[in-house]
Amino acid sequence: MVESDSTKTTSPVPRYAGFIAGVFSGVMKNVVGHPFDSVKVRMQTSEGRFKGPWDCTVKTLKNEGVYGLYKGFTPPLVGWVLMDSVMLGSLHIYRRFLKENFYADRERLPVFGHCVAGLGAGLTVSFVAAPIEQLKARLQVQYDAKTKLYKGPIDCLVRLMKYDGLKTLYKGLIPTMIFRSSFIVWWGSYDIITRWFQENTKMNRAAINFWAGGLSATCFWIAAYPADVVKNVIMIDDVKNPKFKHYSDAVRYIYRERGGLRGFGKGFLPCILRSFPANAAALTAFEGVMRFWR
């Protein structure tokens, strides 16, 4: 059996390798996935402005052009590079730590180890992701002159910092950590799917990375999506007169004002359509760069 890139433990891959490879993952993810993400965020946060994801896409293109789908692109371009570097770098470190200290007698890290490493990576990257995703979400919901509050990411950052410093910028930290705790599903399923492809197909490693990356990301978004809706609603809340003082306030608001349980699924279609190609490409790039050290 060919050993998985995600579970290989005998090769002395340096601890910093994951951070470097994560840069390439972040670039690829943002280029492929940002238009889908823009539609997703607009669907999650709009108040009946769009009939559905297709209507959102058409209206955005009609009123704002292709640029409309790439609004807020700069924060995640910088952000995804930083976030994927921290996420995948810390994931690599947590995997090595668990293998060397708890599973040294095993040939490879078990699925449970990948789940624990995934949780650790999710909580770690939340400290980087929370402010970046807040800037992105606020820029993505500027539909026209009436809703435009910020000139760009720098203006958004400065104005948020002026209001209440880092406290405002990190308003979405807890919702981000709740959302990213579902990395347990992502990295656990990535290992399971990778092993299945290795044992049941003759695909090369890049093809396995592509399919395992896309399918595991799909599993993650199915599990994590409701928490993502809550996170984004909290992040674009008015900083001066917030509706939501607690996480539970946002949950109740979505349920009562946005159609019950259906409210937690708004924007799911563009999200799930984005998850496969964006993450398949990102993880193929990540694993490809990591192979330079193997």
Short mmCIF file of the C-alpha atoms (twelve columns), coordinates in Angstrom:
data_MODEL
# 
_entry.id   MODEL 
# 
loop_
_atom_site.group_PDB 
_atom_site.id 
_atom_site.type_symbol 
_atom_site.label_atom_id 
_atom_site.label_alt_id 
_atom_site.label_comp_id 
_atom_site.label_asym_id 
_atom_site.label_seq_id 
_atom_site.Cartn_x 
_atom_site.Cartn_y 
_atom_site.Cartn_z 
_atom_site.pdbx_PDB_model_num 
ATOM 1   C CA . MET A 1   0.000   0.000  0.000   1 
ATOM 2   C CA . VAL A 2   1.290   3.462  -0.899  1 
ATOM 3   C CA . GLU A 3   1.410   5.602  2.228   1 
ATOM 4   C CA . SER A 4   -0.746  8.735  2.380   1 
ATOM 5   C CA . ASP A 5   0.840   12.148 2.244   1 
ATOM 6   C CA . SER A 6   -1.461  13.077 5.110   1 
ATOM 7   C CA . THR A 7   -0.367  10.169 7.319   1 
ATOM 8   C CA . LYS A 8   3.245   9.518  6.381   1 
ATOM 9   C CA . THR A 9   5.352   9.614  9.523   1 
ATOM 10  C CA . THR A 10  8.731   8.034  8.698   1 
ATOM 11  C CA . SER A 11  10.029  10.878 6.548   1 
ATOM 12  C CA . PRO A 12  11.806  13.633 8.550   1 
ATOM 13  C CA . VAL A 13  9.674   16.463 7.219   1 
ATOM 14  C CA . PRO A 14  10.706  19.672 9.042   1 
ATOM 15  C CA . ARG A 15  8.145   21.304 11.287  1 
ATOM 16  C CA . TYR A 16  8.192   24.532 9.287   1 
ATOM 17  C CA . ALA A 17  7.314   22.758 6.018   1 
ATOM 18  C CA . GLY A 18  3.569   22.889 6.618   1 
ATOM 19  C CA . PHE A 19  3.646   26.663 7.041   1 
ATOM 20  C CA . ILE A 20  5.401   27.126 3.688   1 
ATOM 21  C CA . ALA A 21  3.153   24.676 1.853   1 
ATOM 22  C CA . GLY A 22  0.115   26.350 3.392   1 
ATOM 23  C CA . VAL A 23  0.950   29.573 1.552   1 
ATOM 24  C CA . PHE A 24  0.413   27.836 -1.795  1 
ATOM 25  C CA . SER A 25  -2.806  26.300 -0.512  1 
ATOM 26  C CA . GLY A 26  -4.147  29.694 0.533   1 
ATOM 27  C CA . VAL A 27  -3.490  31.329 -2.837  1 
ATOM 28  C CA . MET A 28  -5.161  28.508 -4.745  1 
ATOM 29  C CA . LYS A 29  -8.165  28.393 -2.427  1 
ATOM 30  C CA . ASN A 30  -8.902  32.097 -2.719  1 
ATOM 31  C CA . VAL A 31  -8.549  32.363 -6.501  1 
ATOM 32  C CA . VAL A 32  -10.896 29.428 -7.092  1 
ATOM 33  C CA . GLY A 33  -13.327 29.922 -4.239  1 
ATOM 34  C CA . HIS A 34  -13.869 33.634 -3.608  1 
ATOM 35  C CA . PRO A 35  -16.800 34.204 -6.038  1 
ATOM 36  C CA . PHE A 36  -18.684 31.304 -4.437  1 
ATOM 37  C CA . ASP A 37  -17.880 32.666 -0.993  1 
ATOM 38  C CA . SER A 38  -19.210 36.123 -1.893  1 
ATOM 39  C CA . VAL A 39  -22.559 34.651 -2.938  1 
ATOM 40  C CA . LYS A 40  -22.633 32.513 0.215   1 
ATOM 41  C CA . VAL A 41  -22.029 35.459 2.556   1 
ATOM 42  C CA . ARG A 42  -24.580 37.650 0.773   1 
ATOM 43  C CA . MET A 43  -27.185 34.896 1.030   1 
ATOM 44  C CA . GLN A 44  -26.408 34.365 4.712   1 
ATOM 45  C CA . THR A 45  -26.668 38.013 5.690   1 
ATOM 46  C CA . SER A 46  -29.177 39.631 3.297   1 
ATOM 47  C CA . GLU A 47  -32.704 40.423 4.425   1 
ATOM 48  C CA . GLY A 48  -34.769 39.035 1.535   1 
ATOM 49  C CA . ARG A 49  -32.679 40.823 -1.088  1 
ATOM 50  C CA . PHE A 50  -32.208 37.671 -3.182  1 
ATOM 51  C CA . LYS A 51  -34.517 34.782 -4.136  1 
ATOM 52  C CA . GLY A 52  -31.673 32.290 -4.175  1 
ATOM 53  C CA . PRO A 53  -27.979 31.823 -5.018  1 
ATOM 54  C CA . TRP A 54  -28.553 32.033 -8.771  1 
ATOM 55  C CA . ASP A 55  -30.562 35.239 -8.380  1 
ATOM 56  C CA . CYS A 56  -27.803 36.600 -6.148  1 
ATOM 57  C CA . THR A 57  -25.149 35.771 -8.739  1 
ATOM 58  C CA . VAL A 58  -27.113 37.262 -11.644 1 
ATOM 59  C CA . LYS A 59  -27.970 40.475 -9.768  1 
ATOM 60  C CA . THR A 60  -24.400 40.863 -8.588  1 
ATOM 61  C CA . LEU A 61  -23.036 40.469 -12.129 1 
ATOM 62  C CA . LYS A 62  -25.702 42.773 -13.557 1 
ATOM 63  C CA . ASN A 63  -25.274 45.549 -11.012 1 
ATOM 64  C CA . GLU A 64  -21.599 45.265 -10.133 1 
ATOM 65  C CA . GLY A 65  -19.966 43.149 -12.819 1 
ATOM 66  C CA . VAL A 66  -17.446 40.399 -12.160 1 
ATOM 67  C CA . TYR A 67  -15.830 42.741 -9.647  1 
ATOM 68  C CA . GLY A 68  -18.883 42.288 -7.431  1 
ATOM 69  C CA . LEU A 69  -18.064 38.605 -6.988  1 
ATOM 70  C CA . TYR A 70  -14.516 39.494 -5.989  1 
ATOM 71  C CA . LYS A 71  -15.388 42.226 -3.494  1 
ATOM 72  C CA . GLY A 72  -13.479 41.690 -0.307  1 
ATOM 73  C CA . PHE A 73  -10.894 39.671 -2.265  1 
ATOM 74  C CA . THR A 74  -7.809  41.325 -0.775  1 
ATOM 75  C CA . PRO A 75  -8.367  40.421 2.908   1 
ATOM 76  C CA . PRO A 76  -8.858  36.713 2.163   1 
ATOM 77  C CA . LEU A 77  -6.038  36.688 -0.424  1 
ATOM 78  C CA . VAL A 78  -3.683  37.878 2.277   1 
ATOM 79  C CA . GLY A 79  -5.841  36.149 4.844   1 
ATOM 80  C CA . TRP A 80  -6.090  32.722 3.235   1 
ATOM 81  C CA . VAL A 81  -2.344  32.679 2.690   1 
ATOM 82  C CA . LEU A 82  -1.836  33.466 6.375   1 
ATOM 83  C CA . MET A 83  -4.704  31.271 7.596   1 
ATOM 84  C CA . ASP A 84  -3.768  28.224 5.518   1 
ATOM 85  C CA . SER A 85  -0.144  28.652 6.498   1 
ATOM 86  C CA . VAL A 86  -1.085  28.689 10.199  1 
ATOM 87  C CA . MET A 87  -3.782  26.007 9.843   1 
ATOM 88  C CA . LEU A 88  -1.749  23.511 7.815   1 
ATOM 89  C CA . GLY A 89  1.490   24.345 9.565   1 
ATOM 90  C CA . SER A 90  -0.003  23.774 13.000  1 
ATOM 91  C CA . LEU A 91  -1.819  20.680 11.717  1 
ATOM 92  C CA . HIS A 92  1.515   19.211 10.642  1 
ATOM 93  C CA . ILE A 93  3.058   20.020 14.039  1 
ATOM 94  C CA . TYR A 94  0.113   18.540 15.976  1 
ATOM 95  C CA . ARG A 95  0.244   15.388 13.860  1 
ATOM 96  C CA . ARG A 96  3.957   14.957 14.532  1 
ATOM 97  C CA . PHE A 97  3.519   15.638 18.241  1 
ATOM 98  C CA . LEU A 98  0.750   13.066 18.570  1 
ATOM 99  C CA . LYS A 99  2.599   10.460 16.520  1 
ATOM 100 C CA . GLU A 100 5.895   10.877 18.368  1 
ATOM 101 C CA . ASN A 101 4.395   11.031 21.874  1 
ATOM 102 C CA . PHE A 102 1.275   8.838  21.794  1 
ATOM 103 C CA . TYR A 103 1.505   6.554  18.763  1 
ATOM 104 C CA . ALA A 104 5.246   5.989  18.388  1 
ATOM 105 C CA . ASP A 105 4.740   2.220  18.177  1 
ATOM 106 C CA . ARG A 106 2.343   2.508  15.231  1 
ATOM 107 C CA . GLU A 107 3.259   2.783  11.573  1 
ATOM 108 C CA . ARG A 108 0.893   5.700  11.014  1 
ATOM 109 C CA . LEU A 109 -1.255  8.115  12.967  1 
ATOM 110 C CA . PRO A 110 -4.783  6.700  13.496  1 
ATOM 111 C CA . VAL A 111 -7.962  8.504  12.489  1 
ATOM 112 C CA . PHE A 112 -8.555  9.678  16.069  1 
ATOM 113 C CA . GLY A 113 -5.127  11.331 16.043  1 
ATOM 114 C CA . HIS A 114 -6.009  13.173 12.848  1 
ATOM 115 C CA . CYS A 115 -9.265  14.360 14.444  1 
ATOM 116 C CA . VAL A 116 -7.429  15.696 17.506  1 
ATOM 117 C CA . ALA A 117 -4.795  17.380 15.330  1 
ATOM 118 C CA . GLY A 118 -7.580  18.885 13.235  1 
ATOM 119 C CA . LEU A 119 -9.301  20.297 16.315  1 
ATOM 120 C CA . GLY A 120 -6.033  21.797 17.514  1 
ATOM 121 C CA . ALA A 121 -5.385  23.370 14.113  1 
ATOM 122 C CA . GLY A 122 -8.925  24.759 13.978  1 
ATOM 123 C CA . LEU A 123 -8.676  26.429 17.380  1 
ATOM 124 C CA . THR A 124 -5.183  27.737 16.646  1 
ATOM 125 C CA . VAL A 125 -6.037  29.331 13.300  1 
ATOM 126 C CA . SER A 126 -9.163  30.951 14.766  1 
ATOM 127 C CA . PHE A 127 -6.983  33.652 16.320  1 
ATOM 128 C CA . VAL A 128 -5.809  34.595 12.831  1 
ATOM 129 C CA . ALA A 129 -9.094  33.918 11.035  1 
ATOM 130 C CA . ALA A 130 -11.499 35.912 13.226  1 
ATOM 131 C CA . PRO A 131 -10.336 39.447 12.310  1 
ATOM 132 C CA . ILE A 132 -9.650  38.548 8.664   1 
ATOM 133 C CA . GLU A 133 -13.069 36.982 8.146   1 
ATOM 134 C CA . GLN A 134 -14.769 39.942 9.791   1 
ATOM 135 C CA . LEU A 135 -13.150 42.349 7.310   1 
ATOM 136 C CA . LYS A 136 -14.078 40.060 4.417   1 
ATOM 137 C CA . ALA A 137 -17.700 39.656 5.479   1 
ATOM 138 C CA . ARG A 138 -18.234 43.402 6.024   1 
ATOM 139 C CA . LEU A 139 -16.851 44.212 2.570   1 
ATOM 140 C CA . GLN A 140 -18.828 41.437 0.866   1 
ATOM 141 C CA . VAL A 141 -22.188 42.818 2.013   1 
ATOM 142 C CA . GLN A 142 -21.634 46.282 0.525   1 
ATOM 143 C CA . TYR A 143 -24.127 46.000 -2.329  1 
ATOM 144 C CA . ASP A 144 -24.353 49.601 -3.490  1 
ATOM 145 C CA . ALA A 145 -23.794 53.239 -2.481  1 
ATOM 146 C CA . LYS A 146 -26.498 53.002 0.214   1 
ATOM 147 C CA . THR A 147 -24.893 50.021 1.919   1 
ATOM 148 C CA . LYS A 148 -21.268 51.048 1.387   1 
ATOM 149 C CA . LEU A 149 -19.686 51.881 4.729   1 
ATOM 150 C CA . TYR A 150 -16.024 51.222 3.966   1 
ATOM 151 C CA . LYS A 151 -13.739 52.313 1.137   1 
ATOM 152 C CA . GLY A 152 -11.744 49.100 1.316   1 
ATOM 153 C CA . PRO A 153 -10.087 46.623 3.697   1 
ATOM 154 C CA . ILE A 154 -7.666  49.162 5.199   1 
ATOM 155 C CA . ASP A 155 -10.460 51.666 5.843   1 
ATOM 156 C CA . CYS A 156 -12.584 48.899 7.366   1 
ATOM 157 C CA . LEU A 157 -9.708  47.815 9.608   1 
ATOM 158 C CA . VAL A 158 -8.925  51.360 10.759  1 
ATOM 159 C CA . ARG A 159 -12.557 52.206 11.526  1 
ATOM 160 C CA . LEU A 160 -13.119 49.009 13.485  1 
ATOM 161 C CA . MET A 161 -9.904  49.531 15.439  1 
ATOM 162 C CA . LYS A 162 -10.831 53.153 16.208  1 
ATOM 163 C CA . TYR A 163 -14.125 52.091 17.748  1 
ATOM 164 C CA . ASP A 164 -12.887 49.671 20.403  1 
ATOM 165 C CA . GLY A 165 -9.505  48.367 19.308  1 
ATOM 166 C CA . LEU A 166 -8.825  44.653 19.162  1 
ATOM 167 C CA . LYS A 167 -12.020 43.929 21.085  1 
ATOM 168 C CA . THR A 168 -14.066 44.980 18.058  1 
ATOM 169 C CA . LEU A 169 -11.796 43.183 15.627  1 
ATOM 170 C CA . TYR A 170 -12.039 39.959 17.639  1 
ATOM 171 C CA . LYS A 171 -15.772 40.119 18.217  1 
ATOM 172 C CA . GLY A 172 -16.216 36.936 16.202  1 
ATOM 173 C CA . LEU A 173 -13.499 34.880 17.909  1 
ATOM 174 C CA . ILE A 174 -15.762 32.529 19.874  1 
ATOM 175 C CA . PRO A 175 -18.121 31.958 16.908  1 
ATOM 176 C CA . THR A 176 -15.040 31.310 14.756  1 
ATOM 177 C CA . MET A 177 -13.708 28.743 17.227  1 
ATOM 178 C CA . ILE A 178 -17.089 27.009 17.396  1 
ATOM 179 C CA . PHE A 179 -17.225 26.888 13.599  1 
ATOM 180 C CA . ARG A 180 -13.654 25.625 13.203  1 
ATOM 181 C CA . SER A 181 -14.033 22.922 15.832  1 
ATOM 182 C CA . SER A 182 -15.603 20.962 12.963  1 
ATOM 183 C CA . PHE A 183 -12.084 20.506 11.595  1 
ATOM 184 C CA . ILE A 184 -12.415 17.230 13.480  1 
ATOM 185 C CA . VAL A 185 -14.687 16.130 10.634  1 
ATOM 186 C CA . TRP A 186 -12.493 17.581 7.891   1 
ATOM 187 C CA . TRP A 187 -9.177  16.025 8.822   1 
ATOM 188 C CA . GLY A 188 -10.630 12.790 10.119  1 
ATOM 189 C CA . SER A 189 -12.512 12.251 6.856   1 
ATOM 190 C CA . TYR A 190 -9.473  13.339 4.809   1 
ATOM 191 C CA . ASP A 191 -7.454  10.492 6.305   1 
ATOM 192 C CA . ILE A 192 -10.275 7.959  5.860   1 
ATOM 193 C CA . ILE A 193 -10.928 8.932  2.234   1 
ATOM 194 C CA . THR A 194 -7.206  9.033  1.406   1 
ATOM 195 C CA . ARG A 195 -6.707  5.534  2.750   1 
ATOM 196 C CA . TRP A 196 -9.729  4.237  0.839   1 
ATOM 197 C CA . PHE A 197 -8.428  5.611  -2.457  1 
ATOM 198 C CA . GLN A 198 -4.987  4.171  -1.805  1 
ATOM 199 C CA . GLU A 199 -6.353  0.719  -1.076  1 
ATOM 200 C CA . ASN A 200 -9.071  0.576  -3.736  1 
ATOM 201 C CA . THR A 201 -7.787  2.571  -6.720  1 
ATOM 202 C CA . LYS A 202 -4.643  2.989  -8.809  1 
ATOM 203 C CA . MET A 203 -4.755  6.778  -8.833  1 
ATOM 204 C CA . ASN A 204 -1.505  8.672  -8.384  1 
ATOM 205 C CA . ARG A 205 -0.852  10.717 -5.260  1 
ATOM 206 C CA . ALA A 206 -1.857  14.060 -6.772  1 
ATOM 207 C CA . ALA A 207 -5.211  12.655 -7.922  1 
ATOM 208 C CA . ILE A 208 -5.819  11.139 -4.482  1 
ATOM 209 C CA . ASN A 209 -4.990  14.478 -2.843  1 
ATOM 210 C CA . PHE A 210 -7.438  16.231 -5.186  1 
ATOM 211 C CA . TRP A 211 -10.383 13.904 -4.567  1 
ATOM 212 C CA . ALA A 212 -9.734  13.427 -0.848  1 
ATOM 213 C CA . GLY A 213 -9.315  17.181 -0.415  1 
ATOM 214 C CA . GLY A 214 -12.577 18.003 -2.179  1 
ATOM 215 C CA . LEU A 215 -14.664 15.261 -0.575  1 
ATOM 216 C CA . SER A 216 -13.380 15.842 2.963   1 
ATOM 217 C CA . ALA A 217 -14.032 19.583 2.645   1 
ATOM 218 C CA . THR A 218 -17.579 18.771 1.556   1 
ATOM 219 C CA . CYS A 219 -18.015 16.629 4.693   1 
ATOM 220 C CA . PHE A 220 -16.694 19.508 6.790   1 
ATOM 221 C CA . TRP A 221 -19.084 22.092 5.334   1 
ATOM 222 C CA . ILE A 222 -22.113 19.847 5.746   1 
ATOM 223 C CA . ALA A 223 -21.253 19.507 9.442   1 
ATOM 224 C CA . ALA A 224 -20.120 23.095 10.055  1 
ATOM 225 C CA . TYR A 225 -22.435 25.197 7.906   1 
ATOM 226 C CA . PRO A 226 -25.015 26.252 10.544  1 
ATOM 227 C CA . ALA A 227 -22.188 27.533 12.750  1 
ATOM 228 C CA . ASP A 228 -20.807 29.491 9.787   1 
ATOM 229 C CA . VAL A 229 -24.155 31.250 9.327   1 
ATOM 230 C CA . VAL A 230 -24.212 32.252 12.998  1 
ATOM 231 C CA . LYS A 231 -20.589 33.416 12.800  1 
ATOM 232 C CA . ASN A 232 -21.156 35.678 9.803   1 
ATOM 233 C CA . VAL A 233 -24.348 37.195 11.218  1 
ATOM 234 C CA . ILE A 234 -22.458 38.112 14.387  1 
ATOM 235 C CA . MET A 235 -19.471 39.470 12.460  1 
ATOM 236 C CA . ILE A 236 -21.457 42.025 10.449  1 
ATOM 237 C CA . ASP A 237 -23.447 43.198 13.449  1 
ATOM 238 C CA . ASP A 238 -23.443 46.950 14.144  1 
ATOM 239 C CA . VAL A 239 -20.459 47.673 16.363  1 
ATOM 240 C CA . LYS A 240 -22.124 50.666 18.049  1 
ATOM 241 C CA . ASN A 241 -25.588 49.197 18.595  1 
ATOM 242 C CA . PRO A 242 -25.164 45.417 18.387  1 
ATOM 243 C CA . LYS A 243 -28.188 43.138 18.175  1 
ATOM 244 C CA . PHE A 244 -26.279 40.178 19.553  1 
ATOM 245 C CA . LYS A 245 -24.558 40.303 22.913  1 
ATOM 246 C CA . HIS A 246 -24.257 36.527 23.116  1 
ATOM 247 C CA . TYR A 247 -23.877 33.670 20.650  1 
ATOM 248 C CA . SER A 248 -27.296 32.347 21.648  1 
ATOM 249 C CA . ASP A 249 -28.889 35.698 20.703  1 
ATOM 250 C CA . ALA A 250 -27.768 35.222 17.095  1 
ATOM 251 C CA . VAL A 251 -28.999 31.623 17.057  1 
ATOM 252 C CA . ARG A 252 -32.445 32.698 18.283  1 
ATOM 253 C CA . TYR A 253 -32.543 35.603 15.805  1 
ATOM 254 C CA . ILE A 254 -31.807 33.365 12.822  1 
ATOM 255 C CA . TYR A 255 -34.395 30.826 13.920  1 
ATOM 256 C CA . ARG A 256 -37.143 33.374 14.603  1 
ATOM 257 C CA . GLU A 257 -36.530 35.877 11.797  1 
ATOM 258 C CA . ARG A 258 -35.214 33.748 8.951   1 
ATOM 259 C CA . GLY A 259 -37.567 30.832 8.639   1 
ATOM 260 C CA . GLY A 260 -36.689 28.501 11.479  1 
ATOM 261 C CA . LEU A 261 -34.145 25.792 10.757  1 
ATOM 262 C CA . ARG A 262 -34.071 26.808 7.088   1 
ATOM 263 C CA . GLY A 263 -32.392 30.038 8.148   1 
ATOM 264 C CA . PHE A 264 -29.267 28.090 9.127   1 
ATOM 265 C CA . GLY A 265 -28.981 26.781 5.570   1 
ATOM 266 C CA . LYS A 266 -29.086 30.077 3.680   1 
ATOM 267 C CA . GLY A 267 -26.305 30.260 1.115   1 
ATOM 268 C CA . PHE A 268 -25.523 26.542 1.447   1 
ATOM 269 C CA . LEU A 269 -25.635 25.803 -2.296  1 
ATOM 270 C CA . PRO A 270 -22.854 28.218 -3.359  1 
ATOM 271 C CA . CYS A 271 -20.865 27.104 -0.331  1 
ATOM 272 C CA . ILE A 272 -21.056 23.407 -1.161  1 
ATOM 273 C CA . LEU A 273 -20.382 24.111 -4.847  1 
ATOM 274 C CA . ARG A 274 -17.295 26.064 -3.817  1 
ATOM 275 C CA . SER A 275 -16.019 23.626 -1.221  1 
ATOM 276 C CA . PHE A 276 -14.996 20.856 -3.589  1 
ATOM 277 C CA . PRO A 277 -13.005 22.710 -6.293  1 
ATOM 278 C CA . ALA A 278 -11.445 25.270 -3.951  1 
ATOM 279 C CA . ASN A 279 -10.255 22.776 -1.353  1 
ATOM 280 C CA . ALA A 280 -9.394  20.059 -3.841  1 
ATOM 281 C CA . ALA A 281 -7.079  22.515 -5.596  1 
ATOM 282 C CA . ALA A 282 -5.742  23.882 -2.294  1 
ATOM 283 C CA . LEU A 283 -4.869  20.512 -0.778  1 
ATOM 284 C CA . THR A 284 -3.364  19.259 -4.029  1 
ATOM 285 C CA . ALA A 285 -1.083  22.297 -3.941  1 
ATOM 286 C CA . PHE A 286 -0.302  21.767 -0.243  1 
ATOM 287 C CA . GLU A 287 0.556   18.089 -0.553  1 
ATOM 288 C CA . GLY A 288 2.502   18.729 -3.761  1 
ATOM 289 C CA . VAL A 289 4.758   21.264 -2.015  1 
ATOM 290 C CA . MET A 290 5.116   18.995 1.030   1 
ATOM 291 C CA . ARG A 291 6.464   16.252 -1.238  1 
ATOM 292 C CA . PHE A 292 9.599   18.339 -1.802  1 
ATOM 293 C CA . TRP A 293 10.624  17.354 1.740   1 
ATOM 294 C CA . ARG A 294 9.635   13.690 1.386   1 
# 
